[in-house]
Amino acid sequence: MASKISLKLLVDTKTKTVLFAEAGKEFVDFVFSLLTLPIGAVAKLVSAGTMHGSVGRLYQSVERIGAIYLQPGTDKSDLLQPKMLNPDARELLLLQAGGDGEPALARFRLYTCAGYCATATMEAKATCLQCKQAMSTEVAFVLPSAAAPAPAGSSSSSSDESGGYVKGVVTYMVTDGLEVTPMSAISSITMINKFAGKDVELAEKFVAVGTGEGLALLKAALRSDTVLRKKCQLDDGKSRSLDDILLLQFC
């Protein structure tokens, strides 16, 4: 997947409203993949101290609690940075890089013994229940999306074969509140009539979504029902330019 995903926004410049985004498979796969994140990983990504509600305080409580209160062998990183089943999947790549260049999401690993018995573990030092050898041989975890390519002559496109959640031959409509539907002429007209009214000034705005923008979208999705625009910029009553209202322009 490219390091940046292109997105086209349809904006009413009079009301400073983002009507919807025209998105392809890559962006929809990304926003759908946000539902797979463990809550501890979300708190780490968005900075627990800035989270609304109690989850941020819970995260900080785990950070502060002393080792003397924890069960022997307990690793706080299991809670503070829970491992993803498959964080190398293409749909989550936008959230892979941390601010210091380190991976933001820890990778889930599976191990077996040298004899490849029918056992697996997440702990490389565990002992195989069958042969009693150390289970230190890493094995690959293969998701269904990584299945063998379709035979020659198949009608599936190369985009569809590359994993993710949705088909790549479709354009999708993504609203400011992250409602995702297949796009059509009728759905576009309906959306324009619903939000823009009669007196509209429509403009197309192309934006690029990368790691910073992906993280900003995750933060916005947890705090607001306006994910593609800056709600705080609209609530202060001040006049703003089109660029000022787009969340993706300043991430």
C-alpha positions as CSV (number, residue, x, y, z in Angstrom):
1,M,0.0,0.0,0.0
2,A,1.2,3.5,-0.8
3,S,2.4,5.6,2.1
4,K,-0.4,8.1,1.4
5,I,-4.0,7.5,0.4
6,S,-5.7,10.0,-1.9
7,L,-9.2,11.2,-0.8
8,K,-11.6,13.5,-2.6
9,L,-13.9,15.6,-0.4
10,L,-17.0,17.4,-1.6
11,V,-17.4,20.6,0.5
12,D,-20.1,23.3,0.7
13,T,-17.9,26.4,1.0
14,K,-20.8,28.5,2.1
15,T,-21.8,26.5,5.2
16,K,-18.3,25.2,5.7
17,T,-19.7,21.6,5.6
18,V,-18.0,18.5,4.4
19,L,-20.8,16.6,2.6
20,F,-18.8,13.4,2.0
21,A,-15.6,11.9,0.8
22,E,-15.1,9.8,-2.3
23,A,-13.0,6.9,-1.2
24,G,-11.5,3.7,-2.6
25,K,-10.8,0.4,-1.0
26,E,-7.6,1.4,0.8
27,F,-9.3,4.2,2.9
28,V,-12.4,2.1,3.7
29,D,-10.2,-0.8,4.8
30,F,-8.3,1.6,7.1
31,V,-11.4,3.0,8.8
32,F,-13.0,-0.4,9.1
33,S,-9.7,-1.7,10.7
34,L,-10.1,0.8,13.5
35,L,-12.7,-1.5,15.0
36,T,-10.1,-4.2,15.4
37,L,-7.8,-2.2,17.7
38,P,-7.6,-3.3,21.4
39,I,-8.7,-0.5,23.7
40,G,-5.2,-0.3,25.3
41,A,-3.7,0.2,21.8
42,V,-6.1,3.0,21.2
43,A,-5.2,4.7,24.4
44,K,-1.5,4.5,23.6
45,L,-2.0,5.9,20.1
46,V,-4.2,8.9,21.0
47,S,-2.3,9.7,24.3
48,A,-4.3,8.5,27.3
49,G,-4.0,11.9,29.1
50,T,-6.1,13.6,26.4
51,M,-8.8,10.9,26.1
52,H,-12.4,11.8,27.1
53,G,-14.1,9.5,29.6
54,S,-12.5,7.1,32.0
55,V,-10.3,5.0,29.7
56,G,-7.5,7.5,29.7
57,R,-7.4,7.5,33.6
58,L,-7.5,3.7,33.6
59,Y,-4.6,3.5,31.3
60,Q,-2.6,6.0,33.4
61,S,-3.4,4.0,36.5
62,V,-1.8,0.9,35.0
63,E,1.3,3.1,34.1
64,R,1.7,4.3,37.6
65,I,1.0,1.2,39.6
66,G,4.1,-0.3,41.3
67,A,5.4,-3.7,40.4
68,I,5.0,-4.8,44.0
69,Y,1.2,-4.9,43.5
70,L,1.4,-7.0,40.4
71,Q,1.3,-10.8,40.2
72,P,4.8,-12.4,39.6
73,G,5.6,-12.5,35.9
74,T,3.0,-9.9,35.0
75,D,4.1,-7.5,32.3
76,K,2.4,-4.1,32.2
77,S,3.1,-3.8,28.5
78,D,0.5,-6.5,27.9
79,L,-2.1,-3.9,29.0
80,L,-0.4,-0.7,27.9
81,Q,0.6,-2.0,24.5
82,P,-1.5,-5.0,23.7
83,K,-0.3,-7.0,20.7
84,M,-2.3,-7.0,17.5
85,L,-3.2,-10.2,15.9
86,N,-1.8,-9.0,12.6
87,P,-0.6,-5.4,12.7
88,D,1.4,-6.0,9.5
89,A,-1.9,-6.2,7.6
90,R,-2.1,-3.6,4.8
91,E,-5.2,-1.9,6.2
92,L,-3.4,-0.9,9.4
93,L,-0.2,0.4,7.9
94,L,-1.3,4.0,8.5
95,L,-0.9,3.5,12.2
96,Q,2.3,1.5,12.2
97,A,4.9,4.2,12.7
98,G,5.2,5.9,16.1
99,G,6.4,9.4,16.6
100,D,9.9,8.2,17.4
101,G,10.1,5.9,14.4
102,E,9.3,2.9,16.5
103,P,6.3,0.7,15.7
104,A,3.2,2.0,17.4
105,L,1.5,-1.4,17.4
106,A,3.2,-4.4,18.8
107,R,3.1,-7.5,16.6
108,F,1.4,-10.7,17.8
109,R,3.8,-13.6,17.6
110,L,3.3,-17.4,17.7
111,Y,5.9,-20.0,18.7
112,T,6.1,-23.8,18.5
113,C,8.7,-26.3,19.4
114,A,11.5,-27.6,17.2
115,G,9.5,-30.8,16.6
116,Y,6.5,-28.8,15.3
117,C,4.0,-30.5,17.6
118,A,0.4,-29.5,17.4
119,T,0.8,-26.7,20.0
120,A,1.5,-23.0,19.8
121,T,2.2,-20.3,22.3
122,M,2.7,-16.5,22.6
123,E,5.6,-17.0,25.0
124,A,8.9,-18.0,23.4
125,K,10.1,-19.6,26.6
126,A,7.1,-21.9,27.2
127,T,7.5,-25.7,27.3
128,C,5.7,-27.8,24.8
129,L,3.0,-30.0,26.4
130,Q,3.8,-32.9,24.2
131,C,7.6,-33.2,23.6
132,K,8.6,-30.9,26.6
133,Q,11.0,-28.9,24.4
134,A,11.2,-25.1,24.5
135,M,8.7,-23.5,22.2
136,S,11.1,-20.9,20.6
137,T,10.5,-21.5,16.9
138,E,8.4,-18.6,15.5
139,V,5.6,-19.7,13.1
140,A,3.6,-17.5,10.7
141,F,0.0,-16.7,11.4
142,V,-1.9,-16.6,8.1
143,L,-5.1,-14.7,7.9
144,P,-7.8,-15.9,5.4
145,S,-7.2,-12.7,3.4
146,A,-3.6,-14.0,2.7
147,A,-5.0,-17.1,0.9
148,A,-3.6,-18.2,-2.4
149,P,-4.5,-16.0,-5.4
150,A,-7.5,-16.9,-7.5
151,P,-6.8,-19.1,-10.5
152,A,-6.1,-17.6,-13.9
153,G,-9.3,-16.4,-15.6
154,S,-11.0,-15.6,-12.3
155,S,-13.1,-12.4,-12.3
156,S,-11.6,-11.1,-9.1
157,S,-9.5,-8.0,-9.5
158,S,-5.9,-7.7,-8.1
159,S,-7.3,-5.2,-5.6
160,D,-9.8,-7.7,-4.3
161,E,-7.0,-10.3,-3.9
162,S,-4.8,-8.1,-1.8
163,G,-6.8,-8.6,1.5
164,G,-8.6,-6.0,3.5
165,Y,-12.4,-5.9,4.1
166,V,-14.1,-4.5,1.0
167,K,-13.8,-4.9,-2.8
168,G,-11.6,-2.7,-4.8
169,V,-13.8,-2.3,-7.8
170,V,-16.2,0.0,-6.0
171,T,-16.1,3.7,-5.0
172,Y,-17.4,4.4,-1.5
173,M,-19.1,7.4,0.1
174,V,-17.7,8.2,3.5
175,T,-19.6,10.9,5.5
176,D,-18.2,13.3,8.1
177,G,-19.6,10.9,10.7
178,L,-17.8,7.9,9.2
179,E,-20.9,6.3,7.7
180,V,-19.7,4.2,4.8
181,T,-21.8,3.1,1.8
182,P,-21.2,2.2,-1.8
183,M,-21.4,5.3,-3.9
184,S,-23.9,6.0,-6.7
185,A,-25.3,9.0,-8.5
186,I,-28.6,8.7,-6.5
187,S,-26.8,8.5,-3.1
188,S,-24.6,11.5,-4.0
189,I,-27.7,13.7,-5.0
190,T,-29.5,12.6,-1.9
191,M,-26.6,13.5,0.4
192,I,-26.3,16.9,-1.3
193,N,-30.0,17.7,-0.9
194,K,-29.9,16.6,2.7
195,F,-27.0,18.7,3.9
196,A,-26.5,21.5,1.5
197,G,-30.0,22.8,0.9
198,K,-30.9,25.0,-2.1
199,D,-28.2,27.6,-2.1
200,V,-24.9,25.8,-2.3
201,E,-21.3,26.4,-3.5
202,L,-19.7,23.0,-4.0
203,A,-16.0,22.5,-4.3
204,E,-13.8,19.4,-4.6
205,K,-10.9,19.2,-2.2
206,F,-8.2,16.5,-2.7
207,V,-6.3,15.5,0.4
208,A,-3.6,12.9,1.2
209,V,-4.1,10.6,4.2
210,G,-0.9,9.3,5.7
211,T,0.3,8.2,9.2
212,G,-0.4,11.6,10.9
213,E,-3.8,12.0,9.2
214,G,-4.8,8.4,10.1
215,L,-4.0,9.1,13.7
216,A,-5.9,12.4,13.6
217,L,-8.9,10.5,12.2
218,L,-8.8,8.0,15.0
219,K,-8.6,10.7,17.6
220,A,-11.5,12.6,16.0
221,A,-13.6,9.4,15.8
222,L,-13.4,9.0,19.6
223,R,-14.3,12.6,20.4
224,S,-16.6,14.0,17.7
225,D,-19.2,13.2,15.1
226,T,-17.2,15.5,12.6
227,V,-14.2,13.4,11.6
228,L,-13.3,15.0,8.3
229,R,-13.5,18.6,9.5
230,K,-12.4,20.6,12.6
231,K,-15.5,21.0,14.7
232,C,-13.7,23.4,17.1
233,Q,-13.0,25.7,14.1
234,L,-16.7,26.0,13.4
235,D,-18.0,26.5,16.9
236,D,-16.2,29.7,17.7
237,G,-18.2,31.9,15.3
238,K,-15.2,33.2,13.5
239,S,-14.9,33.2,9.7
240,R,-12.6,30.5,8.4
241,S,-11.2,29.6,5.0
242,L,-11.9,26.3,3.3
243,D,-8.4,25.0,4.3
244,D,-9.0,25.9,7.9
245,I,-12.0,23.6,8.3
246,L,-10.4,20.5,6.9
247,L,-9.0,18.2,9.5
248,L,-6.7,16.5,7.0
249,Q,-4.9,19.7,6.0
250,F,-3.2,20.2,9.4
251,C,-2.3,16.8,10.7
